[in-house]
Amino acid sequence: MQDAVRALVHDGDTVAIEGFTHLINFAAGHEIIRQRRRDLTLARMTPDVIYDQMIGAGVARKLIFSWMGNPGVGNLHAVRRRIEKADPAPLEIEEYSHFGMVSRYMAGAANLPFFPIRSYYESDIPVVNPKIVPMRSPYEDATEVYVVPALQPDVAIVSAQRADDSGDTQIWGLLGCQKEVAFAAKRVIVVVEEVVEESVIRRDPNRTVIPGAIVDAVVEEPFGCHPSFAQGYYDRDNRFYLEWDRIAKEQATLDAWLDEWVYGTANHSEYVEKFGDAYWDALRPEPAMSGEVDYGRYA
């Protein structure tokens, strides 16, 4: 992870750490904090605790987002301080709907300048974001849609359950917009629970969401999504999200947490060791195997 971030994430970059409900990569966000990257534009469909930590640590100057909050708990206090009080510095924001963000990635992935969507009809979001522009259909004069600009991040960081060492990446469970952001980005870091042999990937090819041809780095980082979860590997750490609400309310307690759990650990492995084996054992789910299919062997 240290090598991947050092080589591929630069000051001033637009960085998208995607993942929807599960597969949200905290380990990469922590390494960006450790390496003290600055002036980043952070993009994410649903910025939650990892971006609160990164923005609280001072890595970002701008946030491009849709829904924002500590899911199931409440506010992102560090983000609110930056927006409402410019404390310790202002944070520029650019807001879209969920589908608006996905559409921006889709346009970026297809190398299109913009993407048309209907869902901003009678919405107030275009009032606060001039980049959401109304447009008449060239085919039906009476039809008006909105368009959003393409988003092509400098770096996309996506999590997955497994990949081979060529970067062929497999995901199961909620997919979010991992594929779209990977194809839209200029550089791609894939972070997985385990690196497997190519033969494992070939046995189940339809789970390959991201092809290795577009991947710049593969990082094996067990428990890399904590306190988020990785379907089939470990559960969401709900207690952590509740505790973060208390930690982030004041910058002093947030700084103390960063000093202990991010700056105070050399890497994510030390972070994992600090919790202890019993902690992780309690988050492991019981097996629930998916069925197999017969692809057939052809001469």
C-alpha positions in Angstrom: 0.0 0.0 0.0 2.8 2.4 0.8 4.4 1.8 -2.6 1.0 2.2 -4.5 0.1 5.4 -2.8 3.6 6.9 -3.1 3.7 6.1 -6.8 0.1 6.8 -7.9 -1.4 9.4 -5.6 0.0 13.0 -5.9 -0.7 16.3 -4.2 -3.5 18.1 -6.1 -5.0 14.9 -7.6 -8.7 14.0 -7.9 -9.0 10.8 -5.9 -12.1 8.5 -5.9 -12.4 5.8 -3.2 -15.5 4.0 -4.2 -17.5 1.2 -2.7 -21.2 1.0 -1.8 -22.1 -0.1 1.8 -19.3 -2.7 1.7 -15.8 -2.7 0.1 -15.0 0.9 1.2 -11.3 1.0 1.5 -10.2 2.7 4.7 -6.7 1.2 4.5 -5.9 3.3 1.4 -7.4 6.4 2.9 -5.2 6.0 6.0 -2.1 5.6 3.9 -2.9 8.8 2.1 -3.2 10.5 5.5 0.1 9.0 6.6 1.9 10.2 3.5 0.4 13.7 4.2 -1.0 14.2 0.7 -2.5 17.7 0.3 -4.9 19.7 -1.9 -6.8 16.6 -3.1 -10.2 16.7 -4.6 -12.1 13.8 -3.1 -14.9 12.2 -5.1 -17.3 9.6 -3.9 -20.9 8.7 -4.4 -21.5 8.3 -0.7 -18.8 10.0 1.4 -18.9 8.7 4.9 -16.5 8.1 7.7 -13.3 7.5 5.6 -13.7 10.9 4.0 -14.5 12.5 7.4 -11.2 11.1 8.6 -9.3 12.2 5.5 -10.8 15.7 5.5 -10.3 16.0 9.2 -6.6 15.2 8.6 -6.3 18.0 6.1 -5.7 16.1 2.9 -8.5 17.7 0.8 -9.5 21.1 -0.6 -12.6 20.0 -2.4 -15.4 17.3 -2.1 -17.5 16.0 -5.0 -20.3 13.9 -3.7 -23.9 12.9 -3.5 -25.4 11.7 -0.2 -23.1 12.4 2.8 -23.2 11.3 6.4 -22.2 8.7 9.0 -24.6 5.9 7.8 -27.2 5.0 10.4 -25.7 7.5 12.9 -25.7 11.1 11.8 -23.4 13.8 10.6 -19.8 13.9 9.4 -18.5 16.4 11.9 -15.1 17.1 10.4 -16.7 17.8 7.0 -19.3 20.1 8.6 -16.6 22.1 10.4 -14.8 22.7 7.1 -18.0 23.7 5.3 -19.9 25.7 8.0 -17.0 27.3 9.9 -14.1 27.0 7.5 -12.3 25.4 10.4 -9.4 25.0 10.0 -9.8 25.9 6.3 -12.7 26.2 3.8 -13.8 23.1 1.9 -15.2 23.5 -1.6 -18.1 21.2 -2.4 -19.9 20.1 -5.6 -23.1 18.2 -5.0 -25.0 15.7 -7.2 -27.5 12.9 -6.7 -26.4 9.3 -6.5 -27.3 8.7 -10.1 -25.7 12.0 -11.1 -22.4 10.7 -9.7 -22.8 7.3 -11.4 -23.6 9.1 -14.6 -20.5 11.3 -14.3 -18.3 8.1 -14.0 -20.2 6.5 -16.9 -19.4 9.4 -19.1 -15.8 9.4 -18.0 -15.5 5.6 -18.7 -17.0 6.1 -22.1 -14.8 9.1 -22.8 -17.9 11.2 -23.4 -18.1 14.9 -22.5 -21.4 14.6 -20.5 -24.2 12.2 -19.7 -28.0 13.0 -19.9 -30.3 12.0 -17.1 -34.0 12.7 -16.3 -33.9 12.6 -12.5 -33.2 16.3 -11.8 -36.6 17.3 -13.0 -38.2 19.5 -10.3 -35.1 19.0 -8.1 -33.3 21.9 -6.3 -29.9 20.4 -6.8 -29.3 22.2 -10.2 -30.0 25.5 -8.4 -26.9 25.0 -6.2 -24.7 23.3 -8.8 -24.4 25.1 -12.2 -22.6 22.1 -13.7 -26.0 20.4 -13.9 -27.3 21.9 -17.1 -30.7 21.6 -18.8 -30.7 20.5 -22.4 -33.3 19.9 -25.1 -33.4 16.5 -26.7 -32.2 16.7 -30.3 -34.8 14.1 -31.2 -37.9 15.2 -29.3 -38.4 19.0 -29.2 -40.6 18.9 -26.1 -38.3 16.7 -24.0 -35.9 18.5 -21.6 -33.3 16.5 -19.8 -30.3 17.5 -17.6 -26.7 16.7 -18.4 -23.8 16.2 -16.0 -20.1 16.5 -16.9 -17.8 13.5 -17.2 -15.7 12.7 -14.2 -12.3 11.1 -14.9 -10.4 11.0 -11.5 -6.6 10.9 -11.5 -6.8 7.9 -9.2 -9.5 5.4 -8.5 -9.1 3.2 -5.4 -11.5 0.2 -5.4 -11.8 -2.7 -3.0 -12.7 -6.2 -3.9 -12.7 -9.7 -2.5 -10.0 -11.1 -4.7 -7.7 -10.5 -7.7 -4.9 -12.3 -9.4 -1.5 -10.6 -9.6 -2.3 -9.3 -13.1 -5.2 -7.2 -11.6 -8.1 -9.3 -12.9 -10.5 -8.4 -10.0 -13.6 -10.2 -8.8 -16.4 -8.8 -6.7 -19.6 -10.3 -5.3 -22.3 -8.8 -3.2 -23.2 -5.1 -3.8 -21.3 -3.8 -6.8 -21.8 0.0 -6.4 -19.9 1.8 -9.1 -16.6 0.1 -8.8 -16.4 -0.8 -12.5 -17.5 2.6 -13.7 -15.0 4.5 -11.6 -12.1 2.1 -12.6 -12.8 2.6 -16.3 -13.1 6.4 -15.9 -9.9 6.9 -13.9 -6.4 7.6 -15.3 -4.8 5.3 -12.6 -6.3 2.4 -10.7 -5.4 0.9 -7.4 -7.2 -2.4 -6.5 -7.1 -3.4 -2.9 -8.2 -7.0 -2.1 -8.7 -9.3 0.8 -6.6 -11.9 -1.0 -4.5 -12.3 -4.2 -5.3 -15.6 -5.8 -3.9 -17.7 -8.7 -5.1 -17.0 -12.2 -6.8 -20.4 -12.2 -9.2 -19.3 -9.5 -10.2 -16.3 -11.5 -10.7 -18.4 -14.7 -12.9 -20.9 -12.8 -15.5 -18.1 -12.2 -15.0 -15.6 -15.0 -18.3 -13.8 -14.7 -17.3 -12.4 -11.3 -14.5 -10.4 -12.9 -15.7 -6.8 -12.7 -12.4 -5.1 -13.4 -9.9 -6.4 -16.0 -6.2 -6.3 -15.2 -5.5 -4.3 -18.4 -6.7 -1.1 -16.6 -5.2 -1.8 -13.2 -1.9 -0.1 -12.2 -1.4 -1.7 -8.7 -2.8 -4.6 -6.8 -2.6 -4.5 -3.0 -3.4 -7.5 -0.7 -4.7 -6.0 2.5 -6.8 -8.2 4.7 -9.5 -6.3 6.7 -8.6 -3.3 4.5 -12.2 -2.1 4.5 -12.7 -1.9 8.3 -15.0 -0.6 9.7 -16.9 -1.2 6.4 -17.2 -4.8 5.4 -16.2 -7.2 2.7 -19.0 -9.6 1.8 -18.1 -13.1 2.9 -14.9 -12.1 4.7 -16.0 -9.9 7.7 -19.1 -8.0 8.9 -19.6 -4.2 9.2 -18.3 -2.9 12.6 -21.4 -1.0 13.7 -19.8 -0.2 17.0 -17.1 1.8 15.3 -19.5 4.0 13.4 -21.3 4.8 16.6 -18.0 5.6 18.3 -16.8 7.8 15.4 -19.7 10.2 16.1 -18.2 10.9 19.5 -14.6 11.0 18.2 -15.2 13.4 15.3 -17.4 16.0 17.2 -14.2 17.8 18.3 -11.1 18.3 16.3 -9.0 17.5 19.4 -10.4 14.0 19.8 -10.2 13.4 16.1 -6.6 14.4 16.1 -5.9 12.1 19.0 -7.5 9.2 17.2 -5.4 9.9 14.1 -2.3 10.1 16.2 -3.0 6.7 17.7 -4.6 4.7 14.9 -3.1 6.2 11.7 0.1 8.2 12.3 0.9 5.8 15.2 0.8 2.7 13.0 3.3 2.1 10.2 0.7 0.4 8.0 -2.6 -1.3 8.0 -1.2 -4.6 9.3 -0.2 -2.8 12.5 -3.7 -1.3 12.7 -5.2 -4.8 12.5 -2.8 -6.2 15.1 -3.7 -3.4 17.5 -7.3 -4.5 17.6 -6.3 -8.2 18.4 -7.5 -11.5 16.9 -10.6 -11.8 19.1 -11.9 -8.5 17.7 -11.7 -9.8 14.1 -13.0 -13.2 14.9 -16.2 -11.6 16.2 -16.7 -10.0 12.9 -16.3 -13.1 10.8 -19.6 -14.4 9.2 -20.7 -18.0 9.0 -20.2 -19.5 5.5 -23.0 -19.1 2.9 -21.7 -20.7 -0.3 -23.0 -19.7 -3.7 -24.0 -22.3 -6.2 -21.8 -23.5 -9.0 -22.5 -23.5 -12.8 -21.2 -25.7 -15.6 -19.5 -23.7 -18.4 -18.8 -26.9 -20.3 -15.5 -27.9 -21.8 -15.2 -27.4 -25.5 -12.5 -28.8 -27.8 
